[in-house]
Amino acid sequence: MFEQIFENVRGKSPLVHCITNYVTVNDCANMLLACGGSPIMADDPEDAVEITGICGGLVINIGTLNQRTILAMLAAGKRAGELGHPVVLDPVGAGASALRTDTALKILEEVKPAVIRGNISEMKTLALGSGTTRGVDADVADRVTEDNLEGAASFAREFARRTGAVIAVTGAIDIVADGERAFCIRNGRPEMSSITGTGCQLSALTAAFVTANQDRLLEASAAAVCAMGLCGEIAHGRMTGMDGNASCRNYIIDAMYRLTPAELEKGAKYEVR
């Protein structure tokens, strides 16, 4: 299943417009190139709408908000909706401030994203309309574990039914759900949490996967999450005693560049609930 999805990404080379945060914009561009897609970044309101029109998919990442980019996100998101292009929302830090929370909720309401990708705290904030997060990391009490996995999967399915979006909750165990099914994914390495931007890269990667597989949004989103985690595992296997988080970041991008569809199919670790 994932093999064909990844082959479609490699074969179609989807052009993805990223309105993303300036902390990770370069890594997002390189991740898109590594998976076989093409990136383009435009965050001025006058430019963003036109650029969205020539792209197949859109990422909206609220990591470094300002009033200008908020206008661009909403305008580009609405344009993507008019064209039937999938939008991936990454509500970075939703719950940490009123601006982030209100902006994420406004995008959720007005843009209707195809996929929402975030940690469990960000997702709970969107579901409840308010909340608190510790920076961009999930609160310790909100981490998805084996003990609370079924409850977290049920939450993701219910939130997917309410929003009409695929919900991708990422953490030590990842959950990717629509209203009926939840992929529980165990690819990845703890070291990935020590690298700024792996979540942002995953949102860009997800946009490439769903843009190339618009008839299989759930499976494409799950494939992207498995691919990112698998590349984290491959990167960890390359590390020596002299390597740290900067090397690991580069190794993850290298691993995506070299990953084959067959390797993804073989290495994906998931169950469906």
Secondary structure, 3 states (H helix, E strand, C coil): CHHHHHHHHHHHCCEEEEECCCCCHHHHHHHHHHHCCEEECCCCHHHHHHHHHHCCEEEEECCCCCHHHHHHHHHHHHHHHHHCCCEEEECCCCCCCHHHHHHHHHHHHHHCCCEEEECHHHHHHHHHCCCCCECCECCHHHCCCCCCHHHHHHHHHHHHHHHCCEEEECCCCEEEECCCCEEEECCCCHHHHHCCCHHHHHHHHHHHHHHHCCCCHHHHHHHHHHHHHHHHHHHHHHCCCCCCHHHHHHHHHHHHHHCCHHHHHHHCCEEEC
